[in-house]
Amino acid sequence: MSLSPELNPRLTEHVTADPIPASGNAFDHLRGVISTTGVGPKVLLVDDDRDDMFLSRRLLEKKNCEVVSAISVTEAFRQIAAQSFDILITDLHMPNAGDGFAVVTAMRHCHPKALILVVSGFPDVQKSLAAIALQADEILVKPFDVEQLAHLIDKKALTSQPSVVPAKEDVASILDRDLAITMERWLSRVEQVEELTALPLSPKERTAYLPGMIGNITSRLRQTRAIEGIDKLCPAAVAHGQIRYRQGYTAPLIVQESRILQVCIFETVERNMATVKFPTLMADVMIVADEVDAQLKQTIESFLTMQREKVASGASA
C-alpha cells in the first residue's frame, strides 16, 4: 500500500531496515497522545506486496513511527496477539478480496483503542465500506499521503469513546454476513481449474445455485444440530445437479466444485476467528462438512437421474 506516489517503486531494500530517525515531523506533537510505546505511534503495517511494504514502512519510520510489518493474514494475527499497537494500516486485498477485513476484525477485538485504517487501490473500494464501516476508522485509496495520519490520530484522540468489544458470532451468522466474499473466492478458485473453465459459462451461471446451498447450510446450523445422518431435501442441490447436466458437466467436475466450496466456507470461518464462538466451533465445522457432503449426494443423484432419462429417451427413439 504505497503512501506516496513520488518514491521509486523499484527500491529493493529489505522491509526490515532500521528505523530512520527524524525530528520536527508531523507526529512530534502526538507523542504520548495514544502511543503505547511512549516514543511515537506503534504501527502494524500489513501488505503482501513487498515493494509497497518497503515504501510505506520507510515513510512511516521517517515520521518517527515504530513499525511492525506483516506480509500475510496469518503473520498479522501473530503480531496482534503478541504486541500492542496504536495504529493498524492494512491492505484490503492480500491477495484475495476481504483478507484485510479479517485483520481489521482481529485488531478491533484485541486492541479496541487502536486507529484502524484500511487501504485499497481498487476502484470499488466504496463497495467495501458497508462491510467494514463498523470496524475501521477510515478507508483510504492508494496512494495516500502519510501526513494524513497525523490528522487522523488527532481526530481519534479527540473523539475517542469507550470501546466496545465486538460480539461473538456463530458460524451461521458469519456465513450469512460474508456470503458475497465466499462466493467470490469460490468463483476465483473455480476459474483456475482448466477442466472447469473449458465449459464456457458466465459467472452468474456458475454461481447461480450457491446462495441457496449456503443458505441451506446456515439453516441446518441453526435448526438441526445433529452432526450426521440428516437427509433433509435441499432444493438448490437438486436443481444444481439438473443445471450442471444441461451445462455439460461430468460427475467428477461436480465433486471438484463441491470440494472447492467446502474449502472456501472454512476459509471464511478462519478469517473471522477473532469473533467466532469457540464453544460451538468444532460442532459447527462438522455440521458444515456433513451438510456439504449431503448436498453433493443429492446433486449427483439428480445429475444421474437426468443422465439416465436422456439415455432412456434415446433408446426408445
N, C-alpha and C positions, 0 to 999 in steps of 0.2 A: 504494500500500500504506500506508494510514493507520496511524500508530504510536500515535495517541492519540485516543480517541473523543470527548473533550470539546471539541476545536477545531472552529471553524466551517468546514465543507467548502465554503462559498461564497466563501472568500477567493480573490481573483483575482490577487494579486501574482505577478509573473513568477518562475519557479523558479530563476532565476539571481541572486536577490537576494544582496547582500553578506552574508558570514558575520556572525552576531550574536555578539559576544564574551560570554563567561560565565566565572565563576570559582567555585570551590568546588563543582563539579559532579561527577557520578558518574564521569567519565573522568579526573579530575585525577591520581589515583594510578596510572593506567595509562600515562601519558606515558613513551614510551621502552620500554615492555614489548614491543610488537610494531610500533610505529609506524615507518613508512618516512620520515616527514617530520620527526620529532624534535619535533613540536608536539602533535599529537593524532592519533588514528586517521584514516587517509585512507580514505574510504568511496566505493565506486561504487554509486550508487543507480539501479536500473533498474525503470522502470514506465511503461506507456503512458498511464496516467491522470494528466493534468497536475495536477488538484486534489490527488490523493493524493501526487503527487510533491512539490508545494509544501509540504504539511503535514509530510511526512516529512523533507524537507530542512531545514525551519525548526527542527524539534525536534532534529535531529542537530547542526545548527550551534550551537544553544543549549548543547549538551553539548560544545562545543569540537571537534567533528569537522570535518575538511576534506572537503567533499562534492563529488563529480563526478556529474552527472546524465546519464542516457541514457534516451530515450523509445522506443527500438526495439532489437531484437537487433543490427541492423547497427551502430548507434551504440555499443552496448555492446562489440562486437567491436573497434571502432576505438579506444575508450578503453583496453581491456585490452591491446591491442598497443602503445599509445603511452606508458602510465604504469604505475607500480607502486601497488598498493593493499594495505591491511591488511584491509579488510572488503568483502565483496560482499553487498548486500541486493537481491534480485531477486524480482519478482512471478513466479509460476509460469505464469500465463496472460496473454499480451500480443499480441494478444487471443486467440490460438489456444492450445489445450492443448499443453503441452510446450515452449513457447517459452523459458521460464525455464531448462529443462534444458540448452538449447544454451549459454546464458550461463554456467551453472554449470560445464559441461564445459570451456569456454574458459578460465575463471578458474582452475580447478584445474590445467589444463595449463600456463598461463603464469605463475601466481603460486601455487604449491602451498602456501605457508605462510599464505595469507590465510584469515581466518574467513569461511565461506560460509553465508549464511542465505537460505532460500527462504521466501517469504511467500505465503499463499493465503487468499482469502476464501471458497473453495469448501468445501462440507461433505464432499466426497470427498477432502480433502487427504491423508488417511491412505493412500488408494489410490496416491498418487504417491510415498509413502515408499519403497516397494520399488524403484522405478525410479531414485531419486536418492540412496538411503541411502549408497552408497559414494562419492558425490561431495560432498554437502552436509554441513555440521557440525550444522545444526539446521533444523527445519521449524516455522514459526510460523504461526498462524492470525490473520488480521486481525480487529480491530486489536490490536497488542501494544504494551506499554509500552517506551519507549526505554531505561528503566533496566535492562531485561533485558540489553542489550548489554554493560554493564559486567561482569556476571556471566559472560556467555558469553566475553568476551575473557579474563577471569581464567582460566576453565576451559581455553581454548585455549592460553594461555601455560603453564599447569601441566602439561597433558597432551600438549604438542607433541612429536611424534616426527619422525624424518627422513622427509621427504615422498617419496612415490612418484609419479613422473610417470605418468599414465595410459598404458597400452599403446596402440599404434596399431591400428586396426581396418580390415579391408577392408569394402567396401560391402555384401557379402553379410551379414556379421555385424551391421552397423548396421541393415540392413533387417529381419533376424530380431528384433533387440532392440526396435526401435521399430515393430513391426508394428501394435500397437494404436493408436499415435499416428497412423500413416499412414492407417489405416482411418478413424479418427475425423475426420481432416482431409478425406479423400475424401468421406465422408458429408456433412460440413458444406458442402462446395462443391456437391455434387450437389443438396442441398436448397435451394440458392439459385437453381437453374435452373428457371424456370417450366415449361418443356416436360417436364422430368423429374418434377417434383413433381405434375404433372397426373395421373400414374399413381399411384394410392393404394396404395403399398407400405410395409410396415413396415421399420425399419432393418435387421432381420435378413434380410428378403427382398432388400433392396438390396445388402447386403454379403456374402451367403452364399458367393459364388464367390471373393471377394478373397483369403482366406488361401491357397487353392490356387494361384491365379495368381501371387501374390507369392512363394510357396514355389517355384514353377517358375523364377522369375527368379533367386532365390538359388542354386538348384541349378545353373542354367546358369553363373552366375558362378564357381561352384566347380569345375565339371566340364568345361565346354566353353568354352574361351577364344576361339574363333573369333568375330570381330566380326559377321559376316553369313553368310547362306546356310544357317542352321540351320533344318531343317524338323521338328524333334522334336515329336511329338504332345504337346499339353498337354490332358489330360482335363478340367481345370477350365474351360479356354477353350471347349471343345466343349460341355460341359454348360451353360455360361453362355449360349451362343447359343440353345440349346433352351429354357432357362428364360425368357430375355428374350422369345422369340417368344410363349410362352404368357402372359406378363405384359402383352402388348400393345405392346411396344416397336416402333420402326422402326429400320432400319439406321443412319440418321443419329444417332439418340439413343445407340445403342451406341458409335458413333465418338466422340461427345461425352464419354461416360463414360470411354472409354479415354484421351482426351486429359487429362482431369482426373486420372486415375490416374498418368499419367506425370509431371505437374506435382507431385503430392503425393510421389511417390517421390524426385524431385530435391530437393524441399524438405526431406525427411528427411535426405538426404545433406548438404545445406547446413547444417542445424542441428548437424551433427556434424563440421564442418570442422576443429575443433581436434584431433581424434583420428584422422581418416581417413588411410589410407595413400596419400600423394600419388603415389608411383611408378606405381601401378596405377589411379589415379582416373579418368584420361581414358578408358582402355580399358574400365573398368567402366561408365562412363556410356554409352559407345557400345553396349556389350552390352545394358544395360538398355533403351535406346531400341529396339534391334533386336528384343529379345525381346517388348517390349510390342506392337510392330507385328506380329510373327509371331503372337502370341496373338490380336490383333484380327482378323487374316486368318482364323484358324481359327474364331473366334466368328461372324464374318459368314457364312462358308461354312456353318456349322452352322445359323445362323438362316435362310439362304436355302433350305437343304435342307428344313427344316420348312415353310417357306412354299410351296415347290413341291409338297410332298407334300399339303398342305392343298388347294391348287388342283386337283391331280390327283384327289384323292378327291371333291371337289365336282363335277368334270366328269364323273366316272364314275357318280355317284349318279343 
